[in-house]
Amino acid sequence: MTSAALGGIRHSASDSVALVTAASGDAPDRFDVAIVGAGIVGLAHAWHAVRAGLRVVVLERDEFAVGASIRNFGHICTSAQSGLAYEYALRAREEWLTLATDAGIPVSAPGTVIIARRAEELAVLEEFVGERTDDNLLLTPTQVAERLGFAPVGAIGGAWLGLDLRVDAPTAVPAFAAHLARLGVEFRYRAHVLGVETGRVVTTAGDVTADRVTVAVGHDVDRFFPGEAEKHGVVRCRLRMIEADAPAGVTIDPGVFTGTSLLRYDGFTQTKAAEALRDALAREAPALGEHGVNLMLTQRLPHSEAAGRLVLGDTHHYGLTETPFEDEASDELLLAEFRDLFGTELTVRRRWRGVYASSPNGPYLVAHPAEGVTAVSVTSGIGMTTALGLAASVLDL
Ligand SMILES: Cc1cc2nc3c(=O)[nH]c(=O)nc-3n(C[C@H](O)[C@H](O)[C@H](O)COP(=O)(O)OP(=O)(O)OC[C@H]3O[C@@H](n4cnc5c(N)ncnc54)[C@H](O)[C@@H]3O)c2cc1C
């Protein structure tokens, strides 16, 4: 078997990751399920496995999860999904509500308000609301302002998606992990996984053996299984996020989408009216397309360390490798758009980059590169919304 060393992991020609011999001579610990990655996808698998009575270990390279799962809006956008993602989202919604009760994770259920500022946006919303049986409503501009707690400049109407939830990602993810630990899941942080094979995982903190191994490393799925990632067309999507003070006195309970969101989620893009909106935005606001802008926001929940601040985003830039260089034009564009929406300047408090796996071939990579080894990656920006449903289906316990 030919193999090539790659950063401590040995990749065979057949795309399985061969083992590197463990440094320690101790017998490895034994589990039913070993999960690589403590982001939402890894935790979702641990949640279903431990409740099925299995002995579970989660192996995470960092001191705590710092990936996409804590960098997002915490927007559980159930209604905007379609097909399999919608099925997963409905299941995940129930699981989030169970976690709110069982784990005490604050989950807010004010739905999402979509602000329409173009006739083409309204047309998408009318078609979408007409087709769905969810708890969705079309809104007049006055109703948009009532539900949002502020009057967005230029709104000609909108819609409310009643199923959508919100969590504070930077606190929800560690709280979820802490709850899993109480249920008996073992967490090993600072355990960089060097290789996996049937029944065995090698980490910088010692080996473990397990009947099942689930690799849930987000966009780094290509580091483990380059062939599977390439087959699925996986690239990295780089996003800019901004946290700003809310305008004085403004409290925005729902998640907020705008017209650009209608070109991003399958539930909207599959409407007939979406094409005219795509044309209109390309014609009237090409910079939004150039930077992949999805103008949306959530407000930090009251228990958050940044309570009340607005989480504003986002831009999308794609590539196999993420460039380290941030183009100031992206942030300027985002801030200008929000200034137009609120009719006022916003004071920026923090900025960050997020990265997730993306593929034109569908929102999930689920592969079985070796007996008992499963690779799972959400290849669209909907992991918070759907992972808790996806994991139940992948584990199939
Ligand atoms: C800016 C941004 C906004 C988003 N907004 C939303 C939203 O509002 N709603 C929504 O539904 N989705 C949203 N998403 C998408 C969502 O956050 C992701 O789909 C989801 O978090 C992916 O989860 P994950 O567990 O696969 O990845 P991650 O959270 O990245 O976790 C992967 C983990 O694997 C670990 N790991 C990697 N390699 C190794 C190794 N060799 N050994 C051990 N550990 C390893 C990493 O350290 C990391 O902790 C957003 C994403 C971004 C970036």
The ligand as a MOL file (V3000), in Angstrom:
LIG
                    3D

  0  0  0     0  0            999 V3000
M  V30 BEGIN CTAB
M  V30 COUNTS 53 58 0 0 0
M  V30 BEGIN ATOM
M  V30 1 C -20.1250 32.6300 10.6320 0
M  V30 2 C -21.0490 31.4530 10.5840 0
M  V30 3 C -22.4110 31.6430 10.7790 0
M  V30 4 C -23.2670 30.5430 10.7580 0
M  V30 5 N -24.5700 30.7210 11.1010 0
M  V30 6 C -25.3590 29.6210 11.2610 0
M  V30 7 C -26.6700 29.7570 11.7800 0
M  V30 8 O -27.0810 30.8290 12.2110 0
M  V30 9 N -27.4780 28.6610 11.7910 0
M  V30 10 C -27.0200 27.4310 11.3900 0
M  V30 11 O -27.7930 26.4750 11.3900 0
M  V30 12 N -25.7450 27.2550 11.0000 0
M  V30 13 C -24.9130 28.3130 10.9190 0
M  V30 14 N -23.6220 28.1630 10.5090 0
M  V30 15 C -23.1430 26.8170 10.1650 0
M  V30 16 C -22.8060 26.0090 11.4120 0
M  V30 17 O -22.1540 26.8200 12.3620 0
M  V30 18 C -21.9390 24.8240 11.0110 0
M  V30 19 O -22.6270 24.0710 10.0160 0
M  V30 20 C -21.6500 23.9070 12.1960 0
M  V30 21 O -21.1950 24.6400 13.3060 0
M  V30 22 C -20.6150 22.8520 11.8210 0
M  V30 23 O -20.3960 22.0910 12.9760 0
M  V30 24 P -19.1910 21.0650 13.0730 0
M  V30 25 O -19.2870 20.4350 14.4010 0
M  V30 26 O -19.1990 20.2050 11.8670 0
M  V30 27 O -17.8750 21.9640 12.9030 0
M  V30 28 P -17.0250 22.7860 13.9610 0
M  V30 29 O -17.8550 23.5600 14.8870 0
M  V30 30 O -16.0110 23.5360 13.1840 0
M  V30 31 O -16.3370 21.6650 14.8560 0
M  V30 32 C -15.3600 20.7940 14.3460 0
M  V30 33 C -14.4410 20.4540 15.5090 0
M  V30 34 O -13.5190 19.4500 15.1080 0
M  V30 35 C -12.2960 19.7100 15.7530 0
M  V30 36 N -11.2120 19.0320 15.0350 0
M  V30 37 C -10.8020 19.2430 13.7620 0
M  V30 38 N -9.7640 18.4310 13.4600 0
M  V30 39 C -9.4990 17.7050 14.5840 0
M  V30 40 C -8.5280 16.7070 14.9000 0
M  V30 41 N -7.6090 16.2960 14.0180 0
M  V30 42 N -8.5470 16.1690 16.1590 0
M  V30 43 C -9.4860 16.5770 17.0640 0
M  V30 44 N -10.4130 17.5260 16.8150 0
M  V30 45 C -10.4160 18.0710 15.5870 0
M  V30 46 C -12.1810 21.2310 15.6840 0
M  V30 47 O -11.2580 21.7280 16.6340 0
M  V30 48 C -13.6140 21.6530 15.9550 0
M  V30 49 O -13.8570 21.9100 17.3290 0
M  V30 50 C -22.7560 29.2440 10.5020 0
M  V30 51 C -21.3890 29.0580 10.3060 0
M  V30 52 C -20.5340 30.1470 10.3520 0
M  V30 53 C -19.0610 29.9230 10.1710 0
M  V30 END ATOM
M  V30 BEGIN BOND
M  V30 1 1 1 2
M  V30 2 1 2 3
M  V30 3 2 2 52
M  V30 4 2 3 4
M  V30 5 1 4 5
M  V30 6 1 4 50
M  V30 7 2 5 6
M  V30 8 1 6 7
M  V30 9 1 6 13
M  V30 10 2 7 8
M  V30 11 1 7 9
M  V30 12 1 9 10
M  V30 13 2 10 11
M  V30 14 1 10 12
M  V30 15 2 12 13
M  V30 16 1 13 14
M  V30 17 1 14 15
M  V30 18 1 14 50
M  V30 19 1 15 16
M  V30 20 1 16 17
M  V30 21 1 16 18
M  V30 22 1 18 19
M  V30 23 1 18 20
M  V30 24 1 20 21
M  V30 25 1 20 22
M  V30 26 1 22 23
M  V30 27 1 23 24
M  V30 28 2 24 25
M  V30 29 1 24 26
M  V30 30 1 24 27
M  V30 31 1 27 28
M  V30 32 2 28 29
M  V30 33 1 28 30
M  V30 34 1 28 31
M  V30 35 1 31 32
M  V30 36 1 32 33
M  V30 37 1 33 34
M  V30 38 1 33 48
M  V30 39 1 34 35
M  V30 40 1 35 36
M  V30 41 1 35 46
M  V30 42 1 36 37
M  V30 43 1 36 45
M  V30 44 2 37 38
M  V30 45 1 38 39
M  V30 46 1 39 40
M  V30 47 2 39 45
M  V30 48 1 40 41
M  V30 49 2 40 42
M  V30 50 1 42 43
M  V30 51 2 43 44
M  V30 52 1 44 45
M  V30 53 1 46 47
M  V30 54 1 46 48
M  V30 55 1 48 49
M  V30 56 2 50 51
M  V30 57 1 51 52
M  V30 58 1 52 53
M  V30 END BOND
M  V30 END CTAB
M  END
